Amino acid sequence: MRTLAAPAFVRRPTVRRSGPGRIAAAGIAAALVLGLAACGDGDDKKDSSGSGPAPAPASPGTGGAAATYPITITHKLGTTTIKKAPKRIVALGEGDQDAALALATKLAGMVETTPPDGVAPWAKPKLGGDKPQIITMGENGAPLEKVLALQPDLILANTDYWVEQEYEKLSKIAPTTAFETGPSQDGWQQVTRQVGKALGKSTEAEKLVTDLEAKVAGVAKRYPAIAGKSFALTNAQNAGTVAVLKDRSDTSVKLLAGFGMSFPDSLAGLPGAGFAAELSMERLDVLEVGVLLSNYNGDDGLRKAIEGNPQFAKLNVVKRGSYVPLDSNDFWALRAPTPLAVEYVVDRIMPRVDVAAQAAKG
């Protein structure tokens, strides 16, 4: 068993080979960012007040004009000052963009998530006729030249996994937000409130949180069998090992606990400081929980290999029918809970969890 600091639980980018032109573009973007840093107020690197290029015209009303600006947001990486209502907003995290869309905000750019068009099924209905520029994250985060080309006046990056590495450079382009608790630790409520504040829509954000929390609370009443049931959320990338979440503060764990389920001490006590651990087939016994939820990244061959392994097949949780295989959309809705994804989980996943919970004893 080994601890994973950034395992299969992080949405990995599609790696594309970079030709000379792309490398040159990246170099130009870097030079522009450095130029912005030289021209701007570089004395306080932790104040993301932004000194980026003048934004191109955009549709009015995208940023909550009724709010009083400037607005200052405090987070783990410093403070972000938004001087006026933003009109060109780029979201670099799934939680950020879904919160903005749920608050009826038009985005200039958002990150690629689900094939084939890069937009998750729960987010697509919120886009209307205007599709934002889709940004494919690289192995080290957002491509700066694409962000710069969108001329944002606000960058939402609370749920951007790479924000700690990118924050200083992104802040030279436009005011940039970041996580308040830790990477992948701000709950969807916290992200929604932060995004709402940045957009000047705190009242709307609070109502959104209250309404959705009521819907989450209603799950336990609708499906009493899940109350108190322990759970494990796993993701496999090869036939020899299975990664399992082990961090109580992880957003996925918080979401399932919010439905009335419990996170077992056997998983929380796995060694190491990472938020997940990789289990060999010989250590799958720690997955003997009330309900087992497992993802295979859309690889049917991998799923068959894991399910056909004797160590997996003999688990009581599997034999009694308390095992729930997830497709990629299911997994990422749980893995990256947002105000839109939570609705998807309630409607599409929890009925299956209820069936699995009913098969468990006690």
C-alpha beads as a LAMMPS data file, in Angstrom:
LAMMPS data file: protein, C-alpha beads

362 atoms
361 bonds

1 atom types
1 bond types

-500.0 500.0 xlo xhi
-500.0 500.0 ylo yhi
-500.0 500.0 zlo zhi

Masses

1 110.0

Atoms # bond

1 1 1 0.000 0.000 0.000
2 1 1 1.270 3.475 -0.760
3 1 1 -0.023 6.970 -0.227
4 1 1 -0.911 9.105 -3.224
5 1 1 -0.565 12.874 -3.103
6 1 1 -2.254 13.417 -6.489
7 1 1 -3.687 10.090 -7.642
8 1 1 -6.364 9.143 -10.128
9 1 1 -8.751 11.285 -8.113
10 1 1 -7.487 14.387 -9.923
11 1 1 -9.036 14.977 -13.332
12 1 1 -6.072 14.525 -15.603
13 1 1 -5.679 16.677 -18.717
14 1 1 -5.638 15.347 -22.250
15 1 1 -1.952 15.510 -23.139
16 1 1 -1.405 17.056 -26.547
17 1 1 1.942 17.268 -28.261
18 1 1 3.160 20.832 -28.666
19 1 1 4.553 21.891 -32.008
20 1 1 6.996 24.789 -32.529
21 1 1 4.137 27.255 -33.046
22 1 1 2.541 26.326 -29.730
23 1 1 5.855 26.582 -27.927
24 1 1 6.372 30.012 -29.452
25 1 1 2.895 31.093 -28.393
26 1 1 3.616 29.953 -24.848
27 1 1 6.826 31.967 -24.899
28 1 1 4.989 35.064 -26.096
29 1 1 2.374 34.620 -23.385
30 1 1 5.048 34.279 -20.732
31 1 1 6.695 37.447 -21.978
32 1 1 3.373 39.288 -21.866
33 1 1 2.744 38.122 -18.310
34 1 1 6.224 39.238 -17.277
35 1 1 5.543 42.566 -18.958
36 1 1 2.349 42.964 -16.985
37 1 1 4.260 42.233 -13.814
38 1 1 6.820 44.902 -14.652
39 1 1 4.176 47.520 -15.455
40 1 1 1.873 46.708 -12.549
41 1 1 2.220 47.095 -8.838
42 1 1 4.591 44.227 -8.128
43 1 1 5.379 45.112 -4.528
44 1 1 2.559 43.058 -3.042
45 1 1 2.460 39.699 -4.789
46 1 1 -0.240 38.391 -2.483
47 1 1 -2.751 41.096 -3.493
48 1 1 -4.504 39.857 -6.607
49 1 1 -5.998 43.195 -7.552
50 1 1 -5.071 42.568 -11.179
51 1 1 -3.342 44.728 -13.767
52 1 1 -4.185 42.746 -16.898
53 1 1 -5.159 44.020 -20.346
54 1 1 -8.315 46.025 -20.796
55 1 1 -11.238 43.639 -21.218
56 1 1 -13.066 43.419 -24.522
57 1 1 -16.721 44.466 -24.514
58 1 1 -19.115 41.898 -23.089
59 1 1 -22.814 41.565 -22.446
60 1 1 -23.889 43.732 -19.483
61 1 1 -25.203 42.261 -16.277
62 1 1 -22.852 39.299 -16.032
63 1 1 -21.291 40.356 -12.765
64 1 1 -23.945 41.604 -10.352
65 1 1 -23.828 45.382 -10.969
66 1 1 -25.984 46.073 -7.886
67 1 1 -23.171 45.058 -5.536
68 1 1 -20.826 47.568 -3.970
69 1 1 -17.268 47.334 -5.277
70 1 1 -14.407 47.009 -4.591
71 1 1 -14.866 43.558 -3.073
72 1 1 -12.034 41.796 -1.253
73 1 1 -11.838 38.027 -0.844
74 1 1 -9.410 36.451 1.613
75 1 1 -8.083 32.960 0.902
76 1 1 -5.096 30.754 1.677
77 1 1 -2.903 32.336 -0.988
78 1 1 -3.567 35.944 0.015
79 1 1 -6.301 38.458 -0.795
80 1 1 -8.072 39.180 -4.044
81 1 1 -9.449 42.671 -4.670
82 1 1 -12.071 43.042 -7.381
83 1 1 -12.303 46.737 -8.144
84 1 1 -15.475 46.743 -10.235
85 1 1 -18.222 44.393 -11.403
86 1 1 -16.513 41.828 -13.655
87 1 1 -17.736 41.416 -17.225
88 1 1 -15.271 38.888 -18.678
89 1 1 -14.981 35.962 -16.294
90 1 1 -12.770 32.919 -16.767
91 1 1 -13.285 29.908 -14.500
92 1 1 -10.384 27.483 -14.084
93 1 1 -12.085 25.063 -11.702
94 1 1 -15.170 22.895 -12.094
95 1 1 -16.638 24.101 -8.824
96 1 1 -16.071 27.734 -9.775
97 1 1 -17.631 27.492 -13.202
98 1 1 -20.633 25.483 -12.053
99 1 1 -21.291 27.931 -9.230
100 1 1 -21.093 30.835 -11.673
101 1 1 -23.434 29.101 -14.139
102 1 1 -25.858 28.232 -11.337
103 1 1 -25.894 31.945 -10.520
104 1 1 -26.869 32.775 -14.121
105 1 1 -23.483 34.241 -15.003
106 1 1 -22.063 34.258 -18.516
107 1 1 -18.487 32.977 -18.732
108 1 1 -15.843 33.966 -21.246
109 1 1 -13.902 30.747 -20.600
110 1 1 -14.215 27.527 -18.623
111 1 1 -12.195 24.324 -18.277
112 1 1 -12.703 21.179 -20.312
113 1 1 -14.353 18.407 -18.333
114 1 1 -16.402 15.719 -20.062
115 1 1 -16.039 14.360 -23.626
116 1 1 -17.003 14.857 -26.370
117 1 1 -17.454 18.625 -26.156
118 1 1 -15.740 19.296 -22.829
119 1 1 -18.906 20.250 -20.945
120 1 1 -20.406 18.141 -18.147
121 1 1 -24.033 17.063 -18.651
122 1 1 -25.148 18.969 -15.551
123 1 1 -23.540 22.204 -16.788
124 1 1 -24.666 22.081 -20.419
125 1 1 -28.276 23.215 -19.832
126 1 1 -26.983 26.343 -18.080
127 1 1 -24.922 27.568 -21.038
128 1 1 -27.816 28.558 -23.256
129 1 1 -26.809 29.531 -26.768
130 1 1 -23.467 31.086 -25.844
131 1 1 -20.735 28.538 -25.249
132 1 1 -17.632 29.845 -23.464
133 1 1 -14.142 29.192 -24.784
134 1 1 -13.171 25.728 -23.538
135 1 1 -9.725 25.612 -21.896
136 1 1 -7.837 22.322 -21.821
137 1 1 -5.673 22.207 -18.709
138 1 1 -2.088 21.046 -19.203
139 1 1 0.061 18.891 -16.976
140 1 1 0.967 21.961 -14.923
141 1 1 -2.293 23.834 -15.042
142 1 1 -3.891 26.426 -17.284
143 1 1 -2.210 27.487 -20.556
144 1 1 -1.412 31.119 -19.810
145 1 1 -1.623 32.246 -23.423
146 1 1 -5.232 31.065 -23.694
147 1 1 -6.242 32.711 -20.447
148 1 1 -4.539 35.940 -21.485
149 1 1 -6.207 35.890 -24.911
150 1 1 -9.632 35.849 -23.255
151 1 1 -8.855 39.206 -21.603
152 1 1 -10.518 38.338 -18.282
153 1 1 -11.225 40.869 -15.573
154 1 1 -11.804 38.040 -13.055
155 1 1 -10.335 34.527 -12.806
156 1 1 -12.180 32.057 -10.583
157 1 1 -9.728 29.368 -9.444
158 1 1 -10.788 28.056 -6.030
159 1 1 -11.146 24.514 -7.395
160 1 1 -8.256 24.700 -9.854
161 1 1 -5.995 21.855 -8.667
162 1 1 -2.874 23.721 -9.838
163 1 1 -3.772 27.150 -8.424
164 1 1 -0.881 27.189 -5.930
165 1 1 1.584 26.881 -8.817
166 1 1 -0.254 29.345 -11.076
167 1 1 -1.553 31.951 -8.667
168 1 1 1.203 34.557 -8.979
169 1 1 1.170 34.508 -12.793
170 1 1 -2.610 34.421 -13.086
171 1 1 -2.886 37.336 -10.677
172 1 1 -0.844 39.451 -13.071
173 1 1 -3.519 38.910 -15.705
174 1 1 -6.603 39.580 -13.559
175 1 1 -7.849 39.276 -9.963
176 1 1 -7.692 35.564 -9.149
177 1 1 -9.440 33.617 -6.389
178 1 1 -8.114 30.512 -4.608
179 1 1 -9.145 27.953 -1.992
180 1 1 -9.940 29.057 1.553
181 1 1 -9.294 25.777 3.388
182 1 1 -7.030 23.658 1.204
183 1 1 -6.844 21.989 -2.232
184 1 1 -10.037 19.968 -2.841
185 1 1 -11.211 20.807 0.687
186 1 1 -13.569 23.760 0.229
187 1 1 -17.064 22.296 0.151
188 1 1 -19.442 23.218 -2.669
189 1 1 -21.226 25.568 -0.255
190 1 1 -17.978 27.421 0.490
191 1 1 -17.070 27.656 -3.203
192 1 1 -20.562 28.854 -4.126
193 1 1 -20.463 31.585 -1.485
194 1 1 -16.998 32.710 -2.582
195 1 1 -18.018 32.836 -6.242
196 1 1 -21.226 34.642 -5.316
197 1 1 -19.270 37.263 -3.399
198 1 1 -16.824 37.768 -6.268
199 1 1 -19.707 38.222 -8.714
200 1 1 -21.618 40.578 -6.435
201 1 1 -24.331 37.932 -6.010
202 1 1 -23.976 36.935 -2.373
203 1 1 -27.722 36.982 -1.750
204 1 1 -28.412 34.719 -4.708
205 1 1 -25.555 32.414 -3.679
206 1 1 -26.911 32.069 -0.145
207 1 1 -30.359 31.154 -1.455
208 1 1 -28.808 28.610 -3.834
209 1 1 -26.920 26.993 -0.958
210 1 1 -29.966 26.938 1.318
211 1 1 -32.234 25.408 -1.339
212 1 1 -29.726 22.742 -2.344
213 1 1 -28.878 21.842 1.253
214 1 1 -32.590 21.224 1.795
215 1 1 -32.587 18.892 -1.210
216 1 1 -29.539 17.052 0.146
217 1 1 -31.192 16.704 3.549
218 1 1 -34.249 15.285 1.826
219 1 1 -32.197 12.357 0.493
220 1 1 -31.884 10.824 3.949
221 1 1 -35.646 11.040 4.419
222 1 1 -36.353 9.555 1.001
223 1 1 -33.797 6.755 1.381
224 1 1 -33.638 5.816 5.090
225 1 1 -31.526 2.706 4.339
226 1 1 -28.449 4.829 3.654
227 1 1 -28.437 6.424 7.116
228 1 1 -25.212 5.572 8.903
229 1 1 -23.976 3.241 6.169
230 1 1 -20.203 3.340 5.753
231 1 1 -18.809 3.917 2.273
232 1 1 -15.645 3.800 0.183
233 1 1 -14.996 5.664 -3.071
234 1 1 -12.385 4.063 -5.303
235 1 1 -10.824 4.672 -8.701
236 1 1 -8.757 2.133 -10.644
237 1 1 -6.218 2.973 -13.332
238 1 1 -4.691 -0.477 -13.761
239 1 1 -5.662 -4.076 -13.071
240 1 1 -3.228 -4.511 -10.179
241 1 1 -4.172 -1.728 -7.785
242 1 1 -7.150 0.310 -6.615
243 1 1 -6.955 3.864 -5.263
244 1 1 -9.276 4.749 -2.376
245 1 1 -10.053 8.073 -0.713
246 1 1 -8.830 8.296 2.884
247 1 1 -9.221 11.969 3.850
248 1 1 -12.262 12.949 5.933
249 1 1 -11.896 16.575 4.817
250 1 1 -12.089 15.705 1.112
251 1 1 -15.052 17.244 -0.715
252 1 1 -16.305 13.844 -1.937
253 1 1 -16.314 12.474 1.596
254 1 1 -18.116 15.575 2.862
255 1 1 -20.790 15.207 0.183
256 1 1 -21.578 11.570 0.954
257 1 1 -21.518 12.300 4.676
258 1 1 -24.025 15.068 4.004
259 1 1 -26.448 12.421 2.746
260 1 1 -26.234 10.704 6.143
261 1 1 -23.545 8.138 5.328
262 1 1 -20.457 7.561 7.490
263 1 1 -16.768 7.456 6.616
264 1 1 -15.077 4.430 8.231
265 1 1 -12.118 4.745 10.567
266 1 1 -10.478 1.862 8.691
267 1 1 -10.007 4.119 5.671
268 1 1 -9.274 7.324 7.562
269 1 1 -6.544 5.433 9.432
270 1 1 -4.629 4.319 6.347
271 1 1 -1.002 5.464 6.586
272 1 1 0.453 8.490 4.849
273 1 1 -0.361 12.172 4.484
274 1 1 -2.017 12.077 1.059
275 1 1 -5.769 12.239 0.474
276 1 1 -5.857 8.750 -1.055
277 1 1 -4.028 5.457 -0.825
278 1 1 -3.273 2.845 -3.471
279 1 1 -4.243 -0.682 -2.457
280 1 1 -2.778 -3.882 -3.830
281 1 1 -5.225 -6.696 -4.547
282 1 1 -4.102 -8.380 -1.324
283 1 1 -5.267 -5.360 0.727
284 1 1 -8.756 -4.974 -0.695
285 1 1 -10.117 -6.207 2.629
286 1 1 -10.188 -2.575 3.820
287 1 1 -12.994 -2.047 1.314
288 1 1 -15.390 -4.142 3.418
289 1 1 -17.797 -1.264 3.999
290 1 1 -21.532 -0.687 3.830
291 1 1 -21.508 0.580 0.230
292 1 1 -18.598 0.435 -2.225
293 1 1 -18.563 2.948 -5.086
294 1 1 -15.977 2.273 -7.797
295 1 1 -14.881 3.983 -10.999
296 1 1 -12.868 2.611 -13.939
297 1 1 -12.405 5.723 -16.085
298 1 1 -14.750 4.424 -18.753
299 1 1 -12.498 1.421 -19.425
300 1 1 -14.722 -1.662 -19.701
301 1 1 -11.710 -3.948 -19.971
302 1 1 -10.266 -2.607 -16.738
303 1 1 -13.597 -2.995 -14.989
304 1 1 -13.858 -6.636 -16.077
305 1 1 -10.279 -7.282 -14.931
306 1 1 -10.913 -5.843 -11.455
307 1 1 -14.322 -7.437 -11.025
308 1 1 -12.920 -10.760 -12.191
309 1 1 -10.055 -10.703 -9.719
310 1 1 -10.712 -13.305 -6.962
311 1 1 -9.614 -10.838 -4.250
312 1 1 -12.272 -8.378 -5.375
313 1 1 -14.998 -10.907 -6.154
314 1 1 -14.802 -12.478 -2.688
315 1 1 -15.485 -9.208 -0.854
316 1 1 -18.741 -9.461 1.093
317 1 1 -19.720 -5.961 -0.031
318 1 1 -19.543 -7.194 -3.629
319 1 1 -21.204 -10.560 -3.091
320 1 1 -24.241 -9.178 -1.302
321 1 1 -24.913 -6.482 -3.917
322 1 1 -23.707 -3.395 -2.073
323 1 1 -21.245 -2.558 -4.837
324 1 1 -22.052 0.370 -7.182
325 1 1 -19.942 0.675 -10.351
326 1 1 -19.768 4.255 -11.595
327 1 1 -19.359 5.676 -15.072
328 1 1 -17.115 8.700 -15.571
329 1 1 -19.924 11.232 -15.182
330 1 1 -21.089 9.565 -11.961
331 1 1 -17.568 9.546 -10.571
332 1 1 -16.762 13.167 -11.337
333 1 1 -20.096 14.364 -10.023
334 1 1 -19.113 12.758 -6.699
335 1 1 -15.433 13.637 -6.969
336 1 1 -15.902 17.314 -7.759
337 1 1 -19.219 18.252 -6.120
338 1 1 -20.635 21.549 -7.321
339 1 1 -24.098 23.081 -6.983
340 1 1 -24.940 21.589 -10.394
341 1 1 -23.210 18.223 -9.901
342 1 1 -24.898 17.707 -6.523
343 1 1 -28.276 17.852 -8.259
344 1 1 -27.024 15.155 -10.640
345 1 1 -25.860 12.998 -7.716
346 1 1 -29.202 13.319 -5.929
347 1 1 -31.204 12.423 -9.018
348 1 1 -28.958 9.836 -10.725
349 1 1 -26.683 8.194 -8.160
350 1 1 -28.360 8.151 -4.765
351 1 1 -31.252 5.899 -5.893
352 1 1 -28.618 3.261 -6.782
353 1 1 -26.804 3.829 -3.499
354 1 1 -30.096 3.236 -1.725
355 1 1 -30.504 -0.158 -3.413
356 1 1 -26.935 -1.062 -2.412
357 1 1 -27.535 0.130 1.156
358 1 1 -30.653 -1.997 1.474
359 1 1 -28.533 -5.064 0.665
360 1 1 -26.192 -4.268 3.558
361 1 1 -26.955 -5.521 7.039
362 1 1 -26.869 -3.198 9.997

Bonds

1 1 1 2
2 1 2 3
3 1 3 4
4 1 4 5
5 1 5 6
6 1 6 7
7 1 7 8
8 1 8 9
9 1 9 10
10 1 10 11
11 1 11 12
12 1 12 13
13 1 13 14
14 1 14 15
15 1 15 16
16 1 16 17
17 1 17 18
18 1 18 19
19 1 19 20
20 1 20 21
21 1 21 22
22 1 22 23
23 1 23 24
24 1 24 25
25 1 25 26
26 1 26 27
27 1 27 28
28 1 28 29
29 1 29 30
30 1 30 31
31 1 31 32
32 1 32 33
33 1 33 34
34 1 34 35
35 1 35 36
36 1 36 37
37 1 37 38
38 1 38 39
39 1 39 40
40 1 40 41
41 1 41 42
42 1 42 43
43 1 43 44
44 1 44 45
45 1 45 46
46 1 46 47
47 1 47 48
48 1 48 49
49 1 49 50
50 1 50 51
51 1 51 52
52 1 52 53
53 1 53 54
54 1 54 55
55 1 55 56
56 1 56 57
57 1 57 58
58 1 58 59
59 1 59 60
60 1 60 61
61 1 61 62
62 1 62 63
63 1 63 64
64 1 64 65
65 1 65 66
66 1 66 67
67 1 67 68
68 1 68 69
69 1 69 70
70 1 70 71
71 1 71 72
72 1 72 73
73 1 73 74
74 1 74 75
75 1 75 76
76 1 76 77
77 1 77 78
78 1 78 79
79 1 79 80
80 1 80 81
81 1 81 82
82 1 82 83
83 1 83 84
84 1 84 85
85 1 85 86
86 1 86 87
87 1 87 88
88 1 88 89
89 1 89 90
90 1 90 91
91 1 91 92
92 1 92 93
93 1 93 94
94 1 94 95
95 1 95 96
96 1 96 97
97 1 97 98
98 1 98 99
99 1 99 100
100 1 100 101
101 1 101 102
102 1 102 103
103 1 103 104
104 1 104 105
105 1 105 106
106 1 106 107
107 1 107 108
108 1 108 109
109 1 109 110
110 1 110 111
111 1 111 112
112 1 112 113
113 1 113 114
114 1 114 115
115 1 115 116
116 1 116 117
117 1 117 118
118 1 118 119
119 1 119 120
120 1 120 121
121 1 121 122
122 1 122 123
123 1 123 124
124 1 124 125
125 1 125 126
126 1 126 127
127 1 127 128
128 1 128 129
129 1 129 130
130 1 130 131
131 1 131 132
132 1 132 133
133 1 133 134
134 1 134 135
135 1 135 136
136 1 136 137
137 1 137 138
138 1 138 139
139 1 139 140
140 1 140 141
141 1 141 142
142 1 142 143
143 1 143 144
144 1 144 145
145 1 145 146
146 1 146 147
147 1 147 148
148 1 148 149
149 1 149 150
150 1 150 151
151 1 151 152
152 1 152 153
153 1 153 154
154 1 154 155
155 1 155 156
156 1 156 157
157 1 157 158
158 1 158 159
159 1 159 160
160 1 160 161
161 1 161 162
162 1 162 163
163 1 163 164
164 1 164 165
165 1 165 166
166 1 166 167
167 1 167 168
168 1 168 169
169 1 169 170
170 1 170 171
171 1 171 172
172 1 172 173
173 1 173 174
174 1 174 175
175 1 175 176
176 1 176 177
177 1 177 178
178 1 178 179
179 1 179 180
180 1 180 181
181 1 181 182
182 1 182 183
183 1 183 184
184 1 184 185
185 1 185 186
186 1 186 187
187 1 187 188
188 1 188 189
189 1 189 190
190 1 190 191
191 1 191 192
192 1 192 193
193 1 193 194
194 1 194 195
195 1 195 196
196 1 196 197
197 1 197 198
198 1 198 199
199 1 199 200
200 1 200 201
201 1 201 202
202 1 202 203
203 1 203 204
204 1 204 205
205 1 205 206
206 1 206 207
207 1 207 208
208 1 208 209
209 1 209 210
210 1 210 211
211 1 211 212
212 1 212 213
213 1 213 214
214 1 214 215
215 1 215 216
216 1 216 217
217 1 217 218
218 1 218 219
219 1 219 220
220 1 220 221
221 1 221 222
222 1 222 223
223 1 223 224
224 1 224 225
225 1 225 226
226 1 226 227
227 1 227 228
228 1 228 229
229 1 229 230
230 1 230 231
231 1 231 232
232 1 232 233
233 1 233 234
234 1 234 235
235 1 235 236
236 1 236 237
237 1 237 238
238 1 238 239
239 1 239 240
240 1 240 241
241 1 241 242
242 1 242 243
243 1 243 244
244 1 244 245
245 1 245 246
246 1 246 247
247 1 247 248
248 1 248 249
249 1 249 250
250 1 250 251
251 1 251 252
252 1 252 253
253 1 253 254
254 1 254 255
255 1 255 256
256 1 256 257
257 1 257 258
258 1 258 259
259 1 259 260
260 1 260 261
261 1 261 262
262 1 262 263
263 1 263 264
264 1 264 265
265 1 265 266
266 1 266 267
267 1 267 268
268 1 268 269
269 1 269 270
270 1 270 271
271 1 271 272
272 1 272 273
273 1 273 274
274 1 274 275
275 1 275 276
276 1 276 277
277 1 277 278
278 1 278 279
279 1 279 280
280 1 280 281
281 1 281 282
282 1 282 283
283 1 283 284
284 1 284 285
285 1 285 286
286 1 286 287
287 1 287 288
288 1 288 289
289 1 289 290
290 1 290 291
291 1 291 292
292 1 292 293
293 1 293 294
294 1 294 295
295 1 295 296
296 1 296 297
297 1 297 298
298 1 298 299
299 1 299 300
300 1 300 301
301 1 301 302
302 1 302 303
303 1 303 304
304 1 304 305
305 1 305 306
306 1 306 307
307 1 307 308
308 1 308 309
309 1 309 310
310 1 310 311
311 1 311 312
312 1 312 313
313 1 313 314
314 1 314 315
315 1 315 316
316 1 316 317
317 1 317 318
318 1 318 319
319 1 319 320
320 1 320 321
321 1 321 322
322 1 322 323
323 1 323 324
324 1 324 325
325 1 325 326
326 1 326 327
327 1 327 328
328 1 328 329
329 1 329 330
330 1 330 331
331 1 331 332
332 1 332 333
333 1 333 334
334 1 334 335
335 1 335 336
336 1 336 337
337 1 337 338
338 1 338 339
339 1 339 340
340 1 340 341
341 1 341 342
342 1 342 343
343 1 343 344
344 1 344 345
345 1 345 346
346 1 346 347
347 1 347 348
348 1 348 349
349 1 349 350
350 1 350 351
351 1 351 352
352 1 352 353
353 1 353 354
354 1 354 355
355 1 355 356
356 1 356 357
357 1 357 358
358 1 358 359
359 1 359 360
360 1 360 361
361 1 361 362
